[in-house]
Amino acid sequence: MLLWFVFGAIFGVWNVFQSPGLDFRLVAAGALLPELIDLPFGAQAYAHTLLAAIVVLTATMLATMGKGRRLLRRRVLGLAIGWFSALVLSAAWSHKEVFWWPAFGVSRPDAALFPAGPVVVGEELLGLAAAWWTWTRFGLRDDARRRALVHAGRLTIAPEAE
C-alpha cells in the first residue's frame, strides 16, 4: 500500500493545488501517517477520523502563527494536506462510524485497515502509474531535480513535460 498512498497523494495534491511551494515529502509522510498510527489497532481507527485530520491542520496553523512564518506554514501544510489525502485514498469517508467519530458514539471506530487482496493489487498498480507520472512530469531523471525533491521537497514541471 506504499505506492498507492505516497504517489496517489502526490498526484492528487499536485493536480489540485499545482503549487511548487508545498513540501511534497511532507505530503507523502502525511498520507502514510494514518495508516502507521492505526496499524497497531489492525483497523481504521482514530487516525482515519475527520477529527484527527482537523487536529493536525489546526496544530499546523497554530504552530506557524505570527509574522514571518508564512513560508514555513506553506511548507508544513503539506503534512495536513497529505493526511486529508489519506482519508480519501483509504476510503475512510465510506465508514461513517470511523470518519465522523465521535459523532456516532465514543467507542473505538473500526473498519478494515486495508481492502481485499485484489483491491490492494489494483491500488498498488495505480500507485505505480502515479509514480511513473511523477517521474516523467517532474523530470526526476535529472539529478538536480531529484536532489530538489529529496532535500527540499520541491517538484517543478520539467520543460519537456509541458
N, CA, C and O of each residue as an XYZ file, in Angstrom:
648
protein
N       0.812     -1.198      0.000
C       0.000      0.000      0.000
C       0.858      1.267      0.000
O       0.325      2.373      0.077
N       2.132      1.119     -0.083
C       3.032      2.269     -0.043
C       2.885      3.160     -1.275
O       2.722      4.373     -1.140
N       2.940      2.580     -2.466
C       2.857      3.372     -3.696
C       1.517      4.089     -3.809
O       1.463      5.248     -4.219
N       0.439      3.403     -3.447
C      -0.899      3.978     -3.541
C      -1.008      5.249     -2.714
O      -1.513      6.262     -3.197
N      -0.543      5.205     -1.485
C      -0.666      6.373     -0.616
C       0.332      7.474     -0.972
O      -0.049      8.639     -1.079
N       1.589      7.123     -1.153
C       2.612      8.135     -1.421
C       2.361      8.832     -2.752
O       2.231     10.055     -2.803
N       2.295      8.058     -3.822
C       2.182      8.686     -5.136
C       0.751      9.079     -5.486
O       0.537      9.987     -6.288
N      -0.227      8.405     -4.893
C      -1.610      8.848     -5.066
C      -1.809     10.228     -4.459
O      -2.490     11.076     -5.037
N      -1.214     10.452     -3.291
C      -1.310     11.759     -2.642
C      -0.568     12.822     -3.438
O      -1.090     13.919     -3.638
N       0.638     12.514     -3.893
C       1.413     13.478     -4.679
C       0.659     13.832     -5.960
O       0.553     15.006     -6.317
N       0.140     12.829     -6.643
C      -0.616     13.059     -7.879
C      -1.832     13.947     -7.619
O      -2.047     14.938     -8.317
N      -2.620     13.583     -6.615
C      -3.831     14.345     -6.322
C      -3.547     15.763     -5.860
O      -4.182     16.713     -6.319
N      -2.593     15.904     -4.955
C      -2.283     17.229     -4.404
C      -1.703     18.134     -5.482
O      -2.063     19.309     -5.560
N      -0.811     17.605     -6.313
C      -0.258     18.451     -7.377
C      -1.370     18.910     -8.325
O      -1.422     20.079     -8.707
N      -2.252     17.990     -8.697
C      -3.286     18.337     -9.671
C      -4.368     19.244     -9.101
O      -5.069     19.911     -9.861
N      -4.517     19.283     -7.794
C      -5.470     20.212     -7.174
C      -4.823     21.567     -6.937
O      -5.389     22.594     -7.313
N      -3.640     21.588     -6.316
C      -3.024     22.854     -5.902
C      -2.010     23.407     -6.909
O      -1.855     24.624     -7.022
N      -1.326     22.536     -7.633
C      -0.261     22.917     -8.562
C       0.682     23.950     -7.946
O       0.992     24.978     -8.548
N       1.121     23.646     -6.739
C       1.982     24.562     -6.001
C       3.368     23.977     -5.799
O       3.524     22.985     -5.087
N       4.381     24.580     -6.418
C       5.737     24.113     -6.156
C       6.214     24.519     -4.763
O       7.292     24.100     -4.341
N       5.433     25.328     -4.039
C       5.812     25.765     -2.700
C       5.549     24.749     -1.615
O       6.074     24.880     -0.509
N       4.740     23.726     -1.908
C       4.485     22.676     -0.921
C       5.700     21.772     -0.798
O       6.460     21.596     -1.751
N       5.870     21.208      0.375
C       6.921     20.225      0.582
C       6.291     18.849      0.350
O       5.571     18.335      1.206
N       6.567     18.270     -0.797
C       5.927     17.014     -1.168
C       6.447     15.825     -0.364
O       5.834     14.757     -0.387
N       7.553     15.988      0.338
C       7.978     14.943      1.274
C       6.977     14.870      2.417
O       6.633     13.783      2.882
N       6.510     16.034      2.869
C       5.526     16.067      3.955
C       4.154     15.609      3.484
O       3.405     15.013      4.258
N       3.812     15.879      2.225
C       2.557     15.359      1.667
C       2.588     13.836      1.719
O       1.621     13.204      2.146
N       3.704     13.246      1.283
C       3.841     11.784      1.293
C       3.807     11.237      2.723
O       3.160     10.223      2.988
N       4.503     11.911      3.640
C       4.503     11.463      5.044
C       3.103     11.565      5.644
O       2.654     10.663      6.352
N       2.421     12.669      5.355
C       1.059     12.846      5.866
C       0.107     11.795      5.333
O      -0.834     11.403      6.022
N       0.341     11.333      4.112
C      -0.507     10.293      3.529
C      -0.265      8.930      4.171
O      -1.157      8.082      4.177
N       0.927      8.716      4.708
C       1.240      7.428      5.340
C       0.917      7.389      6.836
O       0.653      6.320      7.386
N       0.937      8.540      7.486
C       0.776      8.566      8.946
C      -0.506      7.911      9.468
O      -0.421      7.142     10.425
N      -1.693      8.172      8.895
C      -2.881      7.497      9.433
C      -2.774      5.975      9.387
O      -3.234      5.289     10.299
N      -2.170      5.450      8.327
C      -2.004      4.004      8.228
C      -1.064      3.496      9.316
O      -1.340      2.489      9.968
N       0.038      4.197      9.504
C       1.024      3.774     10.507
C       0.472      3.891     11.925
O       0.700      3.016     12.760
N      -0.252      4.972     12.192
C      -0.793      5.178     13.541
C      -1.859      4.135     13.873
O      -1.923      3.650     15.003
N      -2.696      3.788     12.890
C      -3.768      2.821     13.141
C      -3.337      1.369     12.965
O      -4.115      0.458     13.247
N      -2.117      1.143     12.505
C      -1.620     -0.224     12.298
C      -1.708     -1.084     13.567
O      -2.113     -2.242     13.471
N      -1.345     -0.566     14.757
C      -1.466     -1.400     15.960
C      -2.904     -1.846     16.261
O      -3.107     -2.879     16.899
N      -3.898     -1.075     15.809
C      -5.296     -1.458     16.016
C      -5.732     -2.515     15.008
O      -6.729     -3.205     15.223
N      -4.989     -2.647     13.909
C      -5.355     -3.596     12.869
C      -6.605     -3.174     12.115
O      -7.231     -3.989     11.438
N      -6.965     -1.919     12.229
C      -8.183     -1.414     11.586
C      -8.073      0.096     11.437
O      -7.240      0.738     12.077
N      -8.919      0.650     10.589
C      -9.019      2.102     10.544
C      -9.644      2.520     11.870
O     -10.749      2.092     12.205
N      -8.946      3.339     12.606
C      -9.455      3.760     13.906
C      -9.322      5.274     14.016
O      -9.767      6.002     13.129
N      -8.730      5.739     15.068
C      -8.698      7.170     15.383
C      -8.004      8.035     14.327
O      -8.475      9.138     14.049
N      -6.921      7.582     13.742
C      -6.174      8.405     12.781
C      -6.927      8.577     11.467
O      -6.592      9.463     10.681
N      -7.928      7.754     11.215
C      -8.715      7.856      9.988
C      -9.981      8.690     10.180
O     -10.857      8.699      9.315
N     -10.078      9.378     11.296
C     -11.249     10.209     11.539
C     -11.026     11.612     10.991
O      -9.892     12.081     10.887
N     -12.113     12.266     10.648
C     -12.033     13.659     10.217
C     -11.488     14.515     11.349
O     -10.755     15.475     11.112
N     -11.841     14.169     12.569
C     -11.362     14.907     13.740
C      -9.832     14.894     13.800
O      -9.224     15.931     14.067
N      -9.205     13.753     13.559
C      -7.741     13.663     13.609
C      -7.114     14.574     12.558
O      -6.146     15.278     12.845
N      -7.657     14.564     11.348
C      -7.126     15.419     10.285
C      -7.289     16.897     10.645
O      -6.399     17.703     10.377
N      -8.409     17.247     11.242
C      -8.644     18.638     11.638
C      -7.696     19.039     12.767
O      -7.220     20.174     12.798
N      -7.422     18.131     13.684
C      -6.470     18.416     14.764
C      -5.076     18.667     14.179
O      -4.385     19.593     14.605
N      -4.664     17.856     13.215
C      -3.359     18.048     12.575
C      -3.317     19.397     11.860
O      -2.327     20.121     11.964
N      -4.369     19.733     11.144
C      -4.429     21.017     10.438
C      -4.406     22.181     11.422
O      -3.681     23.153     11.213
N      -5.186     22.091     12.485
C      -5.244     23.153     13.493
C      -3.885     23.316     14.181
O      -3.415     24.437     14.373
N      -3.268     22.217     14.544
C      -1.942     22.280     15.183
C      -0.924     22.928     14.254
O      -0.089     23.718     14.694
N      -0.995     22.595     12.974
C      -0.095     23.202     11.995
C      -0.316     24.704     11.920
O       0.645     25.474     11.914
N      -1.565     25.123     11.863
C      -1.880     26.552     11.756
C      -1.455     27.298     13.022
O      -0.910     28.399     12.936
N      -1.698     26.715     14.185
C      -1.320     27.376     15.440
C       0.198     27.435     15.604
O       0.733     28.435     16.084
N       0.884     26.380     15.211
C       2.343     26.334     15.370
C       3.059     27.293     14.419
O       4.210     27.658     14.656
N       2.392     27.694     13.361
C       3.039     28.577     12.379
C       2.409     29.969     12.359
O       2.506     30.688     11.364
N       1.769     30.340     13.457
C       1.188     31.681     13.551
C       2.282     32.719     13.722
O       3.371     32.425     14.214
N       1.974     33.919     13.312
C       2.896     35.019     13.566
C       3.577     35.524     12.321
O       3.654     34.849     11.294
N       4.057     36.712     12.451
C       4.732     37.378     11.348
C       6.024     36.639     10.993
O       6.767     36.193     11.868
N       6.261     36.527      9.719
C       7.495     35.897      9.258
C       7.438     34.388      9.168
O       8.452     33.756      8.871
N       6.288     33.793      9.414
C       6.191     32.325      9.366
C       5.356     31.830      8.194
O       4.996     30.654      8.131
N       5.053     32.723      7.277
C       4.185     32.364      6.160
C       4.797     31.269      5.279
O       4.108     30.328      4.884
N       6.071     31.395      4.980
C       6.746     30.384      4.160
C       6.791     29.036      4.882
O       6.555     27.989      4.278
N       7.096     29.075      6.180
C       7.103     27.840      6.973
C       5.717     27.203      6.953
O       5.594     25.990      6.782
N       4.674     28.015      7.127
C       3.304     27.489      7.134
C       2.993     26.810      5.807
O       2.446     25.707      5.782
N       3.340     27.468      4.704
C       3.037     26.906      3.385
C       3.731     25.558      3.210
O       3.168     24.637      2.619
N       4.933     25.448      3.718
C       5.660     24.186      3.558
C       5.089     23.093      4.456
O       4.910     21.962      4.005
N       4.796     23.412      5.735
C       4.339     22.373      6.669
C       2.887     21.981      6.445
O       2.454     20.925      6.907
N       2.141     22.805      5.752
C       0.766     22.436      5.444
C       0.708     21.139      4.644
O      -0.324     20.467      4.619
N       1.807     20.790      3.997
C       1.852     19.537      3.252
C       1.516     18.328      4.107
O       0.920     17.370      3.615
N       1.888     18.358      5.376
C       1.587     17.239      6.270
C       0.075     17.076      6.450
O      -0.454     15.972      6.321
N      -0.614     18.178      6.747
C      -2.070     18.123      6.924
C      -2.769     17.778      5.611
O      -3.731     17.010      5.598
N      -2.287     18.343      4.516
C      -2.891     18.049      3.216
C      -2.709     16.571      2.876
O      -3.625     15.936      2.354
N      -1.544     16.030      3.167
C      -1.310     14.604      2.955
C      -2.220     13.749      3.815
O      -2.695     12.703      3.374
N      -2.468     14.193      5.052
C      -3.358     13.451      5.959
C      -4.768     13.399      5.381
O      -5.393     12.339      5.362
N      -5.273     14.542      4.908
C      -6.591     14.558      4.280
C      -6.612     13.674      3.036
O      -7.609     13.003      2.769
N      -5.518     13.669      2.276
C      -5.420     12.794      1.103
C      -5.536     11.330      1.505
O      -6.166     10.539      0.803
N      -4.933     10.968      2.630
C      -5.001      9.586      3.110
C      -6.433      9.181      3.414
O      -6.818      8.037      3.172
N      -7.230     10.111      3.943
C      -8.640      9.803      4.222
C      -9.390      9.489      2.931
O     -10.257      8.616      2.896
N      -9.043     10.211      1.880
C      -9.674      9.959      0.581
C      -9.182      8.640      0.007
O      -9.987      7.807     -0.408
N      -7.866      8.441     -0.022
C      -7.281      7.249     -0.642
C      -7.616      5.960      0.101
O      -7.675      4.894     -0.513
N      -7.835      6.040      1.405
C      -8.180      4.842      2.177
C      -9.687      4.616      2.243
O     -10.145      3.634      2.828
N     -10.456      5.519      1.646
C     -11.927      5.453      1.654
C     -12.493      5.473      3.071
O     -13.530      4.869      3.344
N     -11.803      6.171      3.966
C     -12.292      6.281      5.348
C     -13.664      6.943      5.380
O     -14.479      6.650      6.255
N     -13.915      7.822      4.439
C     -15.193      8.530      4.353
C     -16.365      7.582      4.118
O     -17.513      7.964      4.343
N     -16.100      6.354      3.671
C     -17.188      5.409      3.397
C     -17.634      4.647      4.652
O     -18.588      3.870      4.597
N     -16.957      4.864      5.767
C     -17.318      4.228      7.032
C     -17.707      5.335      8.008
O     -16.843      5.929      8.652
N     -18.996      5.610      8.118
C     -19.422      6.784      8.885
C     -18.980      6.733     10.344
O     -18.674      7.781     10.912
N     -18.932      5.558     10.973
C     -18.519      5.474     12.371
C     -17.051      5.844     12.542
O     -16.655      6.382     13.576
N     -16.248      5.554     11.523
C     -14.835      5.909     11.563
C     -14.673      7.389     11.215
O     -14.120      8.159     12.000
N     -15.148      7.775     10.058
C     -14.915      9.122      9.545
C     -15.471     10.203     10.470
O     -14.811     11.214     10.710
N     -16.672      9.996     10.986
C     -17.333     11.018     11.800
C     -17.143     10.809     13.299
O     -17.799     11.485     14.091
N     -16.255      9.884     13.719
C     -16.042      9.654     15.136
C     -15.687     10.967     15.808
O     -14.884     11.724     15.261
N     -16.239     11.266     16.950
C     -17.114     10.534     17.865
C     -18.603     10.860     17.711
O     -19.373     10.624     18.642
N     -19.022     11.387     16.576
C     -20.421     11.801     16.393
C     -21.418     10.652     16.566
O     -22.553     10.890     16.981
N     -21.023      9.420     16.261
C     -21.939      8.286     16.354
C     -21.606      7.357     17.513
O     -21.978      6.183     17.498
N     -20.912      7.874     18.508
C     -20.538      7.098     19.680
C     -19.047      7.200     19.934
O     -18.256      7.438     19.021
N     -18.678      7.014     21.198
C     -17.285      7.206     21.575
C     -16.464      5.924     21.594
O     -15.256      5.973     21.825
N     -17.094      4.778     21.357
C     -16.303      3.545     21.320
C     -15.356      3.600     20.117
O     -15.596      4.313     19.143
N     -14.281      2.828     20.218
C     -13.265      2.878     19.163
C     -13.887      2.542     17.821
O     -14.530      1.503     17.669
N     -13.693      3.435     16.832
C     -14.202      3.126     15.493
C     -13.393      1.997     14.881
O     -12.234      1.793     15.242
N     -13.991      1.272     13.969
C     -13.325      0.098     13.429
C     -13.813     -0.179     12.006
O     -15.008     -0.368     11.780
N     -12.911     -0.200     11.080
C     -13.161     -0.627      9.698
C     -11.860     -1.248      9.204
O     -10.793     -0.963      9.748
N     -11.934     -2.073      8.206
C     -10.732     -2.752      7.705
C      -9.650     -1.730      7.360
O      -9.916     -0.729      6.694
N      -8.432     -1.994      7.819
C      -7.319     -1.089      7.542
C      -6.955     -1.129      6.063
O      -6.651     -0.097      5.464
N      -6.985     -2.325      5.474
C      -6.670     -2.486      4.061
C      -7.806     -3.238      3.390
O      -8.439     -4.090      4.013
N      -8.069     -2.934      2.135
C      -9.121     -3.652      1.419
C      -8.687     -5.076      1.062
O      -7.575     -5.494      1.386
N      -9.562     -5.804      0.404
C      -9.268     -7.176     -0.011
C      -8.067     -7.211     -0.951
O      -7.765     -6.227     -1.626
N      -7.388     -8.351     -0.986
C      -6.167     -8.527     -1.763
C      -6.205     -8.004     -3.195
O      -5.312     -7.253     -3.588
N      -7.216     -8.378     -3.989
C      -7.247     -7.887     -5.377
C      -7.360     -6.357     -5.459
O      -6.828     -5.746     -6.386
N      -8.037     -5.755     -4.513
C      -8.158     -4.291     -4.499
C      -6.805     -3.669     -4.169
O      -6.420     -2.661     -4.762
N      -6.085     -4.267     -3.224
C      -4.748     -3.777     -2.868
C      -3.837     -3.834     -4.090
O      -3.094     -2.888     -4.352
N      -3.887     -4.930     -4.836
C      -3.065     -5.064     -6.042
C      -3.431     -3.973     -7.044
O      -2.548     -3.345     -7.629
N      -4.720     -3.746     -7.242
C      -5.169     -2.697     -8.157
C      -4.716     -1.318     -7.715
O      -4.280     -0.506     -8.532
N      -4.820     -1.055     -6.416
C      -4.392      0.246     -5.893
C      -2.888      0.432     -6.053
O      -2.432      1.521     -6.403
N      -2.124     -0.606     -5.802
C      -0.672     -0.501     -5.955
C      -0.290     -0.294     -7.422
O       0.673      0.418     -7.710
N      -1.022     -0.899     -8.343
C      -0.763     -0.666     -9.761
C      -1.079      0.782    -10.138
O      -0.355      1.402    -10.917
N      -2.157      1.309     -9.580
C      -2.467      2.728     -9.796
C      -1.394      3.612     -9.164
O      -1.024      4.641     -9.730
N      -0.896      3.217     -8.002
C       0.199      3.945     -7.366
C       1.457      3.909     -8.203
O       2.181      4.902     -8.276
N       1.733      2.770     -8.843
C       2.881      2.654     -9.738
C       2.713      3.582    -10.943
O       3.675      4.212    -11.382
N       1.496      3.664    -11.472
C       1.225      4.577    -12.591
C       1.423      6.027    -12.150
O       1.969      6.837    -12.899
N       0.981      6.350    -10.935
C       1.173      7.709    -10.414
C       2.650      7.996    -10.173
O       3.091      9.132    -10.341
N       3.418      6.986     -9.781
C       4.865      7.154     -9.600
C       5.529      7.439    -10.943
O       6.398      8.305    -11.043
N       5.114      6.708    -11.969
C       5.658      6.948    -13.313
C       5.299      8.358    -13.782
O       6.138      9.060    -14.348
N       4.066      8.764    -13.549
C       3.620     10.119    -13.912
C       4.496     11.149    -13.197
O       4.941     12.115    -13.817
N       4.749     10.951    -11.900
C       5.578     11.875    -11.114
C       6.991     11.921    -11.684
O       7.562     12.999    -11.848
N       7.548     10.765    -11.983
C       8.910     10.674    -12.510
C       9.035     11.452    -13.824
O       9.988     12.209    -14.013
N       8.072     11.264    -14.725
C       8.177     11.906    -16.031
C       7.726     13.366    -15.996
O       8.376     14.214    -16.606
N       6.648     13.678    -15.309
C       6.108     15.054    -15.270
C       7.106     16.036    -14.668
O       7.209     17.179    -15.114
N       7.836     15.587    -13.659
C       8.755     16.480    -12.956
C      10.219     16.235    -13.328
O      11.124     16.777    -12.694
N      10.444     15.423    -14.352
C      11.796     15.205    -14.863
C      12.762     14.683    -13.825
O      13.900     15.146    -13.745
N      12.324     13.725    -13.031
C      13.159     13.223    -11.943
C      14.315     12.350    -12.422
O      15.096     11.847    -11.615
N      14.418     12.176    -13.721
C      15.594     11.507    -14.274
C      16.823     12.395    -14.064
O      17.948     11.911    -13.941
N      16.578     13.704    -14.026
C      17.645     14.689    -13.824
C      18.066     14.706    -12.353
O      17.231     14.814    -11.456
N      19.371     14.597    -12.126
C      19.913     14.528    -10.770
C      19.569     15.764     -9.935
O      19.244     15.633     -8.754
N      19.632     16.937    -10.514
C      19.341     18.176     -9.771
C      17.874     18.221     -9.344
O      17.566     18.690     -8.248
N      16.984     17.749    -10.180
C      15.553     17.719     -9.837
C      15.276     16.709     -8.725
O      14.471     16.974     -7.832
N      15.942     15.550     -8.777
C      15.794     14.562     -7.697
C      16.315     15.110     -6.381
O      15.699     14.917     -5.333
N      17.469     15.805     -6.435
C      18.028     16.411     -5.217
C      17.068     17.449     -4.637
O      16.900     17.524     -3.420
N      16.435     18.252     -5.501
C      15.482     19.260     -5.034
C      14.310     18.601     -4.313
O      13.803     19.141     -3.330
N      13.879     17.436     -4.799
C      12.792     16.719     -4.135
C      13.260     16.129     -2.810
O      12.581     16.268     -1.793
N      14.406     15.478     -2.818
C      14.906     14.818     -1.612
C      15.285     15.819     -0.524
O      14.983     15.596      0.649
N      15.936     16.910     -0.893
C      16.452     17.855      0.104
C      15.483     18.980      0.459
O      15.564     19.532      1.556
N      14.566     19.332     -0.447
C      13.669     20.451     -0.154
C      12.204     20.110     -0.374
O      11.335     20.926     -0.068
N      11.909     18.928     -0.894
C      10.527     18.535     -1.125
C       9.912     19.228     -2.326
O       8.690     19.245     -2.468
N      10.733     19.799     -3.190
C      10.247     20.600     -4.317
C       9.995     19.751     -5.569
O      10.774     18.863     -5.918
N       8.890     20.059     -6.219
C       8.579     19.490     -7.517
C       8.216     20.634     -8.446
O       7.370     21.466     -8.121
N       8.857     20.669     -9.597
C       8.505     21.638    -10.635
C       8.408     20.891    -11.956
O       9.163     19.953    -12.215
N       7.481     21.317    -12.771
C       7.245     20.643    -14.048
C       8.488     20.764    -14.917
O       9.058     21.845    -15.068
N       8.892     19.647    -15.477
C      10.050     19.633    -16.370
C       9.664     20.312    -17.684
O       8.550     20.120    -18.172
N      10.562     21.095    -18.255
C      10.251     21.803    -19.505
C       9.769     20.867    -20.624
O       8.872     21.228    -21.386
N      10.351     19.681    -20.726
C       9.942     18.755    -21.777
C       8.580     18.140    -21.513
O       7.997     17.542    -22.418
N       8.045     18.270    -20.276
C       6.732     17.698    -19.929
C       5.594     18.682    -20.187
O       4.426     18.297    -20.132
N       5.911     19.929    -20.464
C       4.855     20.941    -20.652
C       4.181     20.833    -21.972
O       3.277     21.614    -22.269
